[in-house]
Amino acid sequence: MKFLVRSLILFLLLHPCGAALADDFPNRPVTMIVPFSAGGPGDVIARILGSAMSATLKQSIVIENVVGAGGTLGTNRVAKAAADGYTLLLMHVGQATAPALYAKLPFDPVGDFAPIGLVTDVPMILVARPNFPAKDLGELVAHIRNAGDKVTFGNVGLGSASQLCGLMFMSATDTKLTPIYYKGGGPALNDVIAGHIDVYCDPATGPTPYIQSKTIKGYAITSKTRVATLPDVPTSTEAGVPEFNVTTWYGLYAPRGTPKPVVDHLVGALQTALKDPALISRFAELSMAPVEIERATPEALEAFLKAEIGKWGRIIKAAGIEPQ
């Protein structure tokens, strides 16, 4: 009997209840894993979001870039992390495409995570090096068709938003581009600016300031209407390719098993951050906006993720891409 009592006491000491954890959470900095390189769209969003959430949590949020394997390395890091709310994942649409792109994932994109909520839904922008000869999207498509597969297209690898955008662009225009692979959006964008690759399709977060300064050319944005920060960049529909319609969304996750009171605390911090005028203004500068508050919930993110897994599974299969 004494042994059982001691065992129970030890268990309670090592496994405090969720309410006790929430009362004390957070009492140290929180790490937000971004599975992509510094300077890329996900990294920029994470830093803006982390700064806003830290004001509510009253602890700093440290951004850690864990690069590799189309975002699955960083995602797996969070899936295997302690379920205490101190390790979070900011991941984009790649969370939904991974099941169709990888034959053996080390994690379950749905079952291994405690969803917190959607953050933003970012339009994509098709850009090109500053001296690319085409003046608009129609001329760009014609140039690519005439050049065969000589036009190079940067992307951040299997499952990345840039790869998915490229697949949809080639499908919509019946063209073929030669892919050039990068470890992150920052390096790819730098090579567009330097003229080392021809075209690139990136979430609006990255290219906006470079299009504004005319450092690179912007040909089309995949939003329903033009964005205020880039009034001269037409939508893909206005540019004559309405089928070129893709956005990349970002969601925030904790490891599966994170106590509900801790998740609720994080949800509250996320929703407060998305209403922060400073965050809204900074997002707007980068041609995006926070999601509606009703989408910044665990239930909304989980339902949306499941729907996206089905949608992209069909698209990837139709493109003839075999799981690796």
DOGU-734851 format. One record per residue (C-alpha): residue in one letter; x, y, z; chain. Coordinates in Angstrom, 2 decimals, decimal comma. Last residue first. Layout:
+------+---------+---------+---------+-------+
: rest :       u :       v :       w : kette :
+------+---------+---------+---------+-------+
:    A :       X :       Y :       Z :     A :
...
+------+---------+---------+---------+-------+
***
This chain:
+------+---------+---------+---------+-------+
: rest :       u :       v :       w : kette :
+------+---------+---------+---------+-------+
:    Q :    8,84 :    9,78 :  -52,52 :     A :
:    P :    5,16 :    9,81 :  -53,43 :     A :
:    E :    4,57 :    9,82 :  -57,18 :     A :
:    I :    3,67 :   13,03 :  -58,96 :     A :
:    G :    1,38 :   12,40 :  -61,95 :     A :
:    A :   -0,20 :   15,86 :  -61,88 :     A :
:    A :   -3,60 :   14,22 :  -61,31 :     A :
:    K :   -2,19 :   12,59 :  -58,16 :     A :
:    I :   -0,98 :   15,95 :  -56,88 :     A :
:    I :   -4,36 :   17,59 :  -57,49 :     A :
:    R :   -6,36 :   14,77 :  -55,87 :     A :
:    G :   -4,19 :   14,68 :  -52,76 :     A :
:    W :   -4,31 :   18,46 :  -52,70 :     A :
:    K :   -8,08 :   18,47 :  -52,21 :     A :
:    G :   -8,25 :   15,60 :  -49,71 :     A :
:    I :   -5,48 :   16,97 :  -47,51 :     A :
:    E :   -7,09 :   20,42 :  -47,80 :     A :
:    A :  -10,39 :   19,15 :  -46,37 :     A :
:    K :   -8,62 :   17,53 :  -43,41 :     A :
:    L :   -6,63 :   20,71 :  -42,75 :     A :
:    F :   -9,77 :   22,87 :  -42,87 :     A :
:    A :  -11,57 :   20,70 :  -40,31 :     A :
:    E :   -8,56 :   20,71 :  -37,97 :     A :
:    L :   -7,96 :   24,45 :  -38,36 :     A :
:    A :  -11,60 :   25,35 :  -37,69 :     A :
:    E :  -11,84 :   23,13 :  -34,61 :     A :
:    P :   -8,56 :   24,38 :  -33,12 :     A :
:    T :   -9,63 :   28,02 :  -33,51 :     A :
:    A :   -8,38 :   30,98 :  -35,54 :     A :
:    R :  -11,07 :   30,51 :  -38,20 :     A :
:    E :  -13,72 :   32,22 :  -36,05 :     A :
:    I :  -11,28 :   35,12 :  -35,60 :     A :
:    E :  -11,29 :   35,92 :  -39,33 :     A :
:    V :   -7,88 :   35,23 :  -40,85 :     A :
:    P :   -5,06 :   37,75 :  -40,59 :     A :
:    A :   -4,34 :   39,81 :  -43,71 :     A :
:    M :   -1,89 :   39,71 :  -46,60 :     A :
:    S :   -0,03 :   42,00 :  -49,00 :     A :
:    L :    3,16 :   42,40 :  -46,95 :     A :
:    E :    2,36 :   45,91 :  -45,76 :     A :
:    A :   -1,07 :   44,58 :  -44,82 :     A :
:    F :    0,54 :   42,01 :  -42,50 :     A :
:    R :    2,44 :   44,79 :  -40,73 :     A :
:    S :   -0,73 :   46,83 :  -40,30 :     A :
:    I :   -2,74 :   43,90 :  -38,98 :     A :
:    L :    0,12 :   42,98 :  -36,62 :     A :
:    A :    0,33 :   46,54 :  -35,26 :     A :
:    P :   -3,46 :   46,80 :  -34,97 :     A :
:    D :   -3,54 :   43,63 :  -32,78 :     A :
:    K :   -6,67 :   41,62 :  -33,62 :     A :
:    L :   -4,64 :   38,62 :  -34,85 :     A :
:    A :   -2,52 :   38,80 :  -31,68 :     A :
:    T :   -5,57 :   38,55 :  -29,41 :     A :
:    Q :   -6,74 :   35,49 :  -31,34 :     A :
:    L :   -3,33 :   33,83 :  -31,06 :     A :
:    A :   -3,00 :   34,59 :  -27,33 :     A :
:    G :   -6,46 :   33,17 :  -26,66 :     A :
:    V :   -5,68 :   30,06 :  -28,68 :     A :
:    L :   -2,45 :   29,66 :  -26,70 :     A :
:    H :   -4,32 :   29,79 :  -23,39 :     A :
:    D :   -6,89 :   27,32 :  -24,72 :     A :
:    V :   -4,08 :   24,98 :  -25,74 :     A :
:    V :   -2,64 :   25,20 :  -22,21 :     A :
:    P :   -6,06 :   24,51 :  -20,66 :     A :
:    K :   -6,50 :   21,62 :  -23,14 :     A :
:    P :   -3,32 :   19,86 :  -22,06 :     A :
:    T :   -0,88 :   19,23 :  -24,96 :     A :
:    G :   -1,48 :   15,61 :  -25,93 :     A :
:    R :   -0,63 :   16,05 :  -29,59 :     A :
:    P :    2,20 :   18,53 :  -30,11 :     A :
:    A :    1,29 :   22,21 :  -30,64 :     A :
:    Y :    0,05 :   23,75 :  -33,88 :     A :
:    L :   -0,32 :   27,11 :  -35,66 :     A :
:    G :   -1,67 :   27,29 :  -39,21 :     A :
:    Y :   -0,53 :   29,05 :  -42,36 :     A :
:    W :   -2,35 :   29,28 :  -45,68 :     A :
:    T :   -0,91 :   29,34 :  -49,18 :     A :
:    T :   -3,02 :   30,58 :  -52,06 :     A :
:    V :   -3,67 :   29,15 :  -55,51 :     A :
:    N :   -5,59 :   30,23 :  -58,61 :     A :
:    F :   -3,98 :   30,00 :  -62,02 :     A :
:    E :   -7,19 :   28,85 :  -63,70 :     A :
:    P :   -8,13 :   32,51 :  -64,26 :     A :
:    V :   -5,18 :   32,97 :  -66,68 :     A :
:    G :   -5,89 :   36,17 :  -68,61 :     A :
:    A :   -4,01 :   38,77 :  -66,59 :     A :
:    E :   -7,26 :   39,95 :  -64,99 :     A :
:    T :   -7,86 :   36,40 :  -63,74 :     A :
:    S :   -4,29 :   36,08 :  -62,43 :     A :
:    T :   -4,83 :   39,31 :  -60,52 :     A :
:    P :   -3,05 :   42,32 :  -61,89 :     A :
:    V :    0,07 :   43,88 :  -60,29 :     A :
:    D :   -0,13 :   47,68 :  -60,55 :     A :
:    P :   -1,88 :   48,18 :  -57,20 :     A :
:    L :    0,78 :   46,26 :  -55,26 :     A :
:    T :    0,38 :   47,34 :  -51,62 :     A :
:    A :   -3,37 :   47,77 :  -51,99 :     A :
:    V :   -3,89 :   44,20 :  -53,20 :     A :
:    R :   -5,71 :   43,43 :  -56,43 :     A :
:    T :   -8,84 :   41,32 :  -56,12 :     A :
:    K :   -9,54 :   37,58 :  -56,06 :     A :
:    S :   -5,96 :   36,82 :  -55,00 :     A :
:    T :   -3,46 :   34,90 :  -57,12 :     A :
:    I :   -1,16 :   37,82 :  -57,92 :     A :
:    A :    0,22 :   38,22 :  -61,41 :     A :
:    Y :    3,30 :   39,44 :  -63,28 :     A :
:    G :    5,62 :   41,04 :  -60,70 :     A :
:    K :    9,06 :   42,04 :  -61,97 :     A :
:    I :   12,07 :   42,27 :  -59,66 :     A :
:    T :   14,03 :   45,16 :  -58,10 :     A :
:    K :   11,18 :   47,46 :  -59,12 :     A :
:    S :   11,17 :   48,97 :  -55,58 :     A :
:    Q :    7,53 :   47,94 :  -55,10 :     A :
:    I :    8,25 :   44,55 :  -56,66 :     A :
:    Y :   11,11 :   44,05 :  -54,19 :     A :
:    P :    8,97 :   45,11 :  -51,22 :     A :
:    T :    6,19 :   42,65 :  -52,20 :     A :
:    P :    8,38 :   39,64 :  -53,09 :     A :
:    G :    8,45 :   37,83 :  -49,73 :     A :
:    T :    5,07 :   38,15 :  -48,04 :     A :
:    A :    3,14 :   37,69 :  -51,28 :     A :
:    P :    3,70 :   33,93 :  -51,12 :     A :
:    D :    6,21 :   32,99 :  -53,81 :     A :
:    C :    6,21 :   31,92 :  -57,44 :     A :
:    Y :    9,61 :   32,20 :  -59,11 :     A :
:    V :   10,86 :   33,01 :  -62,59 :     A :
:    D :   14,14 :   33,31 :  -64,49 :     A :
:    I :   16,94 :   32,11 :  -62,23 :     A :
:    H :   20,39 :   33,66 :  -61,64 :     A :
:    G :   19,11 :   37,19 :  -62,22 :     A :
:    A :   20,43 :   38,56 :  -58,92 :     A :
:    I :   16,91 :   39,43 :  -57,76 :     A :
:    V :   15,67 :   35,98 :  -58,77 :     A :
:    D :   18,65 :   34,45 :  -56,95 :     A :
:    N :   17,81 :   36,38 :  -53,78 :     A :
:    L :   14,23 :   35,14 :  -53,99 :     A :
:    A :   15,42 :   31,54 :  -54,05 :     A :
:    P :   17,82 :   32,10 :  -51,15 :     A :
:    G :   15,03 :   33,62 :  -49,00 :     A :
:    G :   12,42 :   31,04 :  -49,92 :     A :
:    G :   14,41 :   28,16 :  -48,53 :     A :
:    K :   16,56 :   25,13 :  -49,27 :     A :
:    Y :   16,48 :   25,76 :  -52,99 :     A :
:    Y :   15,64 :   23,70 :  -56,09 :     A :
:    I :   15,84 :   24,84 :  -59,71 :     A :
:    P :   12,95 :   23,50 :  -61,77 :     A :
:    T :   12,96 :   23,64 :  -65,58 :     A :
:    L :    9,64 :   24,99 :  -66,79 :     A :
:    K :    6,96 :   23,40 :  -68,94 :     A :
:    T :    3,85 :   25,09 :  -70,30 :     A :
:    D :    0,16 :   24,22 :  -70,63 :     A :
:    T :   -0,83 :   27,58 :  -69,09 :     A :
:    A :   -3,04 :   26,34 :  -66,23 :     A :
:    S :   -1,02 :   23,16 :  -65,68 :     A :
:    M :    2,29 :   25,01 :  -65,69 :     A :
:    F :    0,92 :   27,58 :  -63,24 :     A :
:    M :   -0,60 :   24,91 :  -60,99 :     A :
:    L :    2,65 :   22,99 :  -60,81 :     A :
:    G :    4,60 :   26,19 :  -60,12 :     A :
:    C :    2,25 :   27,18 :  -57,30 :     A :
:    L :    2,64 :   23,74 :  -55,76 :     A :
:    Q :    6,42 :   24,03 :  -55,99 :     A :
:    S :    6,42 :   27,52 :  -54,47 :     A :
:    A :    4,12 :   26,43 :  -51,65 :     A :
:    S :    6,60 :   23,69 :  -50,78 :     A :
:    G :    5,60 :   20,04 :  -51,00 :     A :
:    L :    8,83 :   18,88 :  -52,61 :     A :
:    G :   11,37 :   21,62 :  -52,98 :     A :
:    V :   11,79 :   25,33 :  -52,31 :     A :
:    N :   11,14 :   26,44 :  -55,87 :     A :
:    G :   12,91 :   28,38 :  -58,58 :     A :
:    F :   11,77 :   28,13 :  -62,20 :     A :
:    T :   14,22 :   28,15 :  -65,09 :     A :
:    V :   13,17 :   28,88 :  -68,67 :     A :
:    K :   14,87 :   26,46 :  -71,07 :     A :
:    D :   11,95 :   24,02 :  -71,10 :     A :
:    G :   10,62 :   25,11 :  -74,49 :     A :
:    A :   11,79 :   28,66 :  -75,16 :     A :
:    N :    8,83 :   29,52 :  -77,39 :     A :
:    R :    6,30 :   28,29 :  -74,84 :     A :
:    I :    8,07 :   30,18 :  -72,03 :     A :
:    H :    8,12 :   33,40 :  -74,07 :     A :
:    A :    4,42 :   33,08 :  -74,88 :     A :
:    V :    3,57 :   32,58 :  -71,20 :     A :
:    L :    5,62 :   35,63 :  -70,22 :     A :
:    E :    4,09 :   37,70 :  -73,04 :     A :
:    G :    0,60 :   36,97 :  -71,70 :     A :
:    L :    1,74 :   37,60 :  -68,12 :     A :
:    D :    3,02 :   41,09 :  -68,88 :     A :
:    K :    6,15 :   42,95 :  -70,09 :     A :
:    A :    8,14 :   39,85 :  -71,05 :     A :
:    P :   11,91 :   40,41 :  -71,51 :     A :
:    F :   13,16 :   39,29 :  -68,05 :     A :
:    N :   15,65 :   41,94 :  -66,94 :     A :
:    P :   14,48 :   42,22 :  -63,31 :     A :
:    R :   14,22 :   38,46 :  -62,75 :     A :
:    A :   10,67 :   37,17 :  -62,65 :     A :
:    V :    7,68 :   37,11 :  -60,33 :     A :
:    L :    4,46 :   35,11 :  -59,94 :     A :
:    I :    2,78 :   36,20 :  -56,73 :     A :
:    M :    0,93 :   33,90 :  -54,33 :     A :
:    P :   -1,91 :   34,97 :  -52,08 :     A :
:    V :   -1,55 :   34,41 :  -48,30 :     A :
:    D :   -4,21 :   32,92 :  -46,05 :     A :
:    T :   -3,37 :   33,86 :  -42,46 :     A :
:    V :   -3,21 :   32,47 :  -38,93 :     A :
:    L :   -5,33 :   29,34 :  -38,68 :     A :
:    G :   -5,79 :   27,91 :  -35,22 :     A :
:    I :   -4,39 :   25,96 :  -32,28 :     A :
:    P :   -4,28 :   22,43 :  -33,63 :     A :
:    A :   -3,00 :   19,72 :  -31,26 :     A :
:    F :   -0,74 :   17,62 :  -33,43 :     A :
:    D :    0,18 :   13,97 :  -34,02 :     A :
:    G :   -3,21 :   12,88 :  -35,39 :     A :
:    V :   -3,56 :   15,38 :  -38,22 :     A :
:    P :   -0,20 :   15,53 :  -40,00 :     A :
:    D :    0,63 :   11,98 :  -38,80 :     A :
:    F :    4,39 :   11,78 :  -38,26 :     A :
:    P :    7,49 :   10,03 :  -39,59 :     A :
:    L :    6,03 :   10,23 :  -43,11 :     A :
:    K :    6,54 :    7,24 :  -45,36 :     A :
:    A :    5,40 :    7,52 :  -48,98 :     A :
:    Y :    5,83 :   11,30 :  -49,06 :     A :
:    L :    4,06 :   13,60 :  -51,53 :     A :
:    A :    0,39 :   12,73 :  -51,00 :     A :
:    P :    0,57 :   12,71 :  -47,18 :     A :
:    A :    2,74 :   15,88 :  -47,22 :     A :
:    T :    0,25 :   18,04 :  -49,13 :     A :
:    A :   -1,87 :   19,10 :  -46,15 :     A :
:    Q :    0,91 :   20,14 :  -43,75 :     A :
:    G :    2,60 :   21,68 :  -46,80 :     A :
:    V :   -0,24 :   24,24 :  -46,78 :     A :
:    H :    1,74 :   26,26 :  -44,24 :     A :
:    M :    3,36 :   25,42 :  -40,93 :     A :
:    L :    3,94 :   27,38 :  -37,72 :     A :
:    L :    4,81 :   24,75 :  -35,13 :     A :
:    L :    4,90 :   25,23 :  -31,37 :     A :
:    T :    7,21 :   24,01 :  -28,60 :     A :
:    Y :    6,55 :   25,29 :  -25,06 :     A :
:    G :    2,96 :   24,12 :  -24,96 :     A :
:    D :    3,64 :   21,14 :  -22,69 :     A :
:    A :    3,37 :   18,18 :  -25,05 :     A :
:    A :    7,11 :   17,47 :  -25,12 :     A :
:    A :    8,41 :   17,42 :  -28,68 :     A :
:    K :    8,07 :   14,49 :  -31,11 :     A :
:    A :    5,46 :   16,12 :  -33,37 :     A :
:    V :    7,35 :   19,40 :  -33,04 :     A :
:    R :   10,57 :   17,96 :  -34,42 :     A :
:    N :    8,56 :   16,11 :  -37,08 :     A :
:    T :    7,31 :   19,43 :  -38,43 :     A :
:    G :   10,84 :   20,80 :  -38,53 :     A :
:    L :   12,06 :   17,84 :  -40,54 :     A :
:    T :    8,90 :   17,69 :  -42,70 :     A :
:    G :    9,31 :   21,19 :  -44,11 :     A :
:    G :   10,03 :   20,07 :  -47,64 :     A :
:    A :   12,77 :   17,70 :  -46,51 :     A :
:    G :   14,89 :   20,33 :  -44,78 :     A :
:    V :   15,13 :   23,43 :  -42,60 :     A :
:    V :   14,54 :   23,85 :  -38,87 :     A :
:    N :   14,28 :   27,62 :  -38,31 :     A :
:    E :   13,78 :   28,48 :  -34,64 :     A :
:    I :   11,73 :   31,52 :  -33,63 :     A :
:    V :   11,87 :   32,31 :  -29,90 :     A :
:    I :    8,64 :   33,55 :  -28,37 :     A :
:    S :    9,28 :   35,83 :  -25,40 :     A :
:    Q :    7,09 :   35,54 :  -22,33 :     A :
:    K :    4,22 :   37,73 :  -21,16 :     A :
:    L :    1,80 :   35,37 :  -22,96 :     A :
:    T :   -0,27 :   38,32 :  -24,16 :     A :
:    A :    2,66 :   40,45 :  -25,38 :     A :
:    S :    4,41 :   37,31 :  -26,61 :     A :
:    M :    1,57 :   36,72 :  -29,06 :     A :
:    A :    2,31 :   39,92 :  -31,01 :     A :
:    S :    6,05 :   39,30 :  -31,27 :     A :
:    G :    5,51 :   35,68 :  -32,23 :     A :
:    L :    3,03 :   36,65 :  -34,95 :     A :
:    I :    5,41 :   39,12 :  -36,61 :     A :
:    R :    8,34 :   36,72 :  -36,26 :     A :
:    A :    6,32 :   33,74 :  -37,50 :     A :
:    I :    5,01 :   35,63 :  -40,53 :     A :
:    V :    8,54 :   36,61 :  -41,57 :     A :
:    D :    9,84 :   33,06 :  -41,10 :     A :
:    G :    6,97 :   31,59 :  -43,09 :     A :
:    P :    7,61 :   34,04 :  -45,94 :     A :
:    G :   11,35 :   33,36 :  -46,19 :     A :
:    G :   14,03 :   35,40 :  -44,44 :     A :
:    A :   15,25 :   32,56 :  -42,26 :     A :
:    S :   14,84 :   29,15 :  -43,86 :     A :
:    F :   11,86 :   26,85 :  -43,57 :     A :
:    P :   10,33 :   24,46 :  -41,03 :     A :
:    V :    9,42 :   27,31 :  -38,64 :     A :
:    I :    9,48 :   26,08 :  -35,04 :     A :
:    M :    8,05 :   28,44 :  -32,43 :     A :
:    T :    9,86 :   28,13 :  -29,11 :     A :
:    V :    8,20 :   29,47 :  -25,95 :     A :
:    P :   10,23 :   31,37 :  -23,34 :     A :
:    R :    9,76 :   30,47 :  -19,66 :     A :
:    N :    6,93 :   30,50 :  -17,12 :     A :
:    P :    4,18 :   30,00 :  -19,69 :     A :
:    F :    1,99 :   28,60 :  -18,35 :     A :
:    D :    1,82 :   28,43 :  -14,54 :     A :
:    D :   -1,95 :   28,28 :  -14,20 :     A :
:    A :   -2,10 :   26,27 :  -17,43 :     A :
:    L :    0,18 :   23,57 :  -16,03 :     A :
:    A :   -1,91 :   23,34 :  -12,88 :     A :
:    A :   -5,07 :   23,01 :  -14,95 :     A :
:    G :   -3,50 :   20,34 :  -17,14 :     A :
:    C :   -2,59 :   18,15 :  -14,18 :     A :
:    P :    1,00 :   17,74 :  -13,11 :     A :
:    H :    2,74 :   14,66 :  -14,50 :     A :
:    L :    6,07 :   14,23 :  -12,71 :     A :
:    L :    4,84 :   15,27 :   -9,29 :     A :
:    L :    1,53 :   13,51 :   -9,77 :     A :
:    F :    3,29 :   10,31 :  -10,80 :     A :
:    L :    5,64 :   10,49 :   -7,80 :     A :
:    I :    2,70 :   10,91 :   -5,42 :     A :
:    L :    0,91 :    7,96 :   -7,02 :     A :
:    S :    4,01 :    5,78 :   -6,80 :     A :
:    R :    4,50 :    6,71 :   -3,14 :     A :
:    V :    0,89 :    5,79 :   -2,43 :     A :
:    L :    1,22 :    2,50 :   -4,30 :     A :
:    F :    4,43 :    1,62 :   -2,44 :     A :
:    K :    2,78 :    2,42 :    0,91 :     A :
:    M :    0,00 :    0,00 :    0,00 :     A :
+------+---------+---------+---------+-------+
***
